[in-house]
Amino acid sequence: MRRFSQRNSLVTLSEINITPLLDLAFVLLIIFVITRPMLEGRVKMQLPDGSSGDTKSVDRRSVRLIEIRSDGGYVFDGKRLSLTQLESELIKLARDNPKMTLDLRADKRVEFTYFYAVMDICLRNHISGLSVHYLPGGGR
């Protein structure tokens, strides 16, 4: 009988008690849930005025204008183009002039899907020179 009780005590000692482990996991979870919103807090900053940028370093001949109309149409250097035509034109111009700068102007009534489509074209084709304008008074 004594041997049997010793075996029981050995069996209970070989098992892992996960209660303290779960307590630790829940405490860490609570700490992360509480501190995450504090880490994502907005930083107060004063941004420079848009007119104070250095525009002398940009060659005006390499600037191309893309306008996004309120109806979702694209106008590139005065020509109305579809999105696929615009992409092919941008690829061709970026190949010829890798330092090309795009001046992207959008009407305030433009849906963001049209704006993001042009941004996506620029990202896919590694066009990094981009200037974005929001026209609060409305475009053409």
C-alpha positions as CSV (number, residue, x, y, z in Angstrom):
1,M,0.0,0.0,0.0
2,R,2.8,2.3,0.7
3,R,4.3,1.7,-2.7
4,F,1.1,2.6,-4.4
5,S,1.0,6.0,-2.6
6,Q,4.6,6.7,-3.6
7,R,3.8,6.0,-7.2
8,N,0.8,8.4,-7.1
9,S,3.0,11.1,-5.7
10,L,5.5,10.5,-8.4
11,V,2.9,10.7,-11.1
12,T,1.5,14.0,-9.8
13,L,5.0,15.5,-9.7
14,S,5.7,14.5,-13.3
15,E,2.6,16.4,-14.6
16,I,2.9,20.0,-15.7
17,N,0.6,22.4,-14.0
18,I,-0.4,24.9,-16.7
19,T,-2.5,27.2,-14.5
20,P,0.3,29.6,-13.8
21,L,1.3,29.5,-17.5
22,L,-2.3,30.5,-18.5
23,D,-2.3,33.2,-15.8
24,L,0.9,34.7,-17.3
25,A,-0.5,34.5,-20.8
26,F,-3.7,36.3,-19.8
27,V,-1.8,39.0,-17.9
28,L,0.4,39.6,-21.0
29,L,-2.6,39.7,-23.2
30,I,-4.3,42.3,-21.0
31,I,-1.1,44.4,-20.9
32,F,-0.8,44.4,-24.7
33,V,-4.5,45.2,-25.2
34,I,-4.2,48.2,-22.8
35,T,-0.9,49.6,-24.1
36,R,-1.6,49.2,-27.9
37,P,-4.0,52.2,-28.1
38,M,-1.5,54.3,-26.3
39,L,1.2,53.4,-28.8
40,E,-1.0,54.2,-31.7
41,G,-1.8,57.7,-30.4
42,R,-1.5,60.5,-32.9
43,V,1.6,62.6,-32.8
44,K,1.0,66.3,-32.9
45,M,3.1,67.9,-35.6
46,Q,3.3,71.1,-37.5
47,L,3.6,70.4,-41.2
48,P,5.2,72.9,-43.5
49,D,3.1,75.0,-45.8
50,G,2.8,73.6,-49.3
51,S,4.2,76.7,-50.9
52,S,7.5,76.5,-49.1
53,G,8.8,73.5,-51.0
54,D,12.0,73.6,-53.2
55,T,10.6,73.9,-56.7
56,K,13.9,75.0,-58.3
57,S,15.3,71.5,-58.4
58,V,12.5,70.2,-60.6
59,D,13.0,70.5,-64.4
60,R,9.7,71.9,-65.7
61,R,10.1,70.1,-69.0
62,S,10.0,66.7,-67.2
63,V,6.7,67.4,-65.3
64,R,3.6,65.7,-66.8
65,L,0.1,66.6,-65.7
66,I,-2.6,64.0,-64.9
67,E,-6.0,65.3,-64.0
68,I,-8.8,63.1,-62.6
69,R,-12.2,64.6,-63.5
70,S,-15.2,64.3,-61.3
71,D,-16.8,61.8,-63.6
72,G,-13.7,59.5,-63.3
73,G,-12.1,60.4,-66.6
74,Y,-8.4,60.8,-66.9
75,V,-6.7,63.7,-68.8
76,F,-3.0,63.3,-69.4
77,D,-1.2,66.4,-70.9
78,G,-4.5,67.6,-72.3
79,K,-5.6,64.3,-73.9
80,R,-8.5,62.2,-72.5
81,L,-7.4,58.6,-71.9
82,S,-8.7,55.5,-70.4
83,L,-6.8,53.9,-67.5
84,T,-5.1,51.3,-69.7
85,Q,-4.0,54.0,-72.2
86,L,-2.8,56.1,-69.3
87,E,-0.7,53.2,-68.0
88,S,0.9,52.5,-71.4
89,E,1.7,56.2,-71.8
90,L,3.3,56.4,-68.4
91,I,5.4,53.3,-68.9
92,K,6.7,54.6,-72.2
93,L,7.5,58.0,-70.7
94,A,9.1,56.5,-67.6
95,R,11.3,54.4,-69.9
96,D,12.4,57.5,-71.8
97,N,12.8,59.8,-68.8
98,P,13.3,58.0,-65.4
99,K,13.4,61.3,-63.6
100,M,9.9,62.3,-64.8
101,T,7.6,63.9,-62.3
102,L,3.9,63.4,-62.4
103,D,1.6,66.2,-61.2
104,L,-1.6,64.5,-60.1
105,R,-4.6,66.7,-59.7
106,A,-8.0,65.5,-58.6
107,D,-11.3,67.1,-58.3
108,K,-12.8,67.1,-54.8
109,R,-15.8,65.1,-56.0
110,V,-13.5,62.2,-57.4
111,E,-14.0,58.8,-55.8
112,F,-10.8,57.5,-54.3
113,T,-10.9,54.4,-56.5
114,Y,-9.9,56.5,-59.5
115,F,-7.1,58.2,-57.5
116,Y,-5.8,54.9,-56.1
117,A,-5.8,53.4,-59.6
118,V,-3.3,56.0,-60.8
119,M,-1.2,55.6,-57.6
120,D,-1.2,51.8,-58.2
121,I,0.1,52.3,-61.7
122,C,2.9,54.5,-60.4
123,L,3.9,52.0,-57.7
124,R,3.8,49.0,-60.1
125,N,6.0,50.8,-62.6
126,H,8.4,52.4,-60.1
127,I,7.5,55.9,-60.9
128,S,8.5,57.8,-57.7
129,G,8.3,61.4,-58.8
130,L,4.8,62.3,-57.8
131,S,3.1,65.6,-56.8
132,V,-0.5,65.4,-55.6
133,H,-3.0,68.2,-55.6
134,Y,-6.5,68.3,-54.3
135,L,-8.6,70.9,-56.0
136,P,-11.2,72.0,-53.5
137,G,-12.9,74.4,-55.9
138,G,-13.4,71.6,-58.4
139,G,-11.6,70.8,-61.6
140,R,-12.6,71.1,-65.2
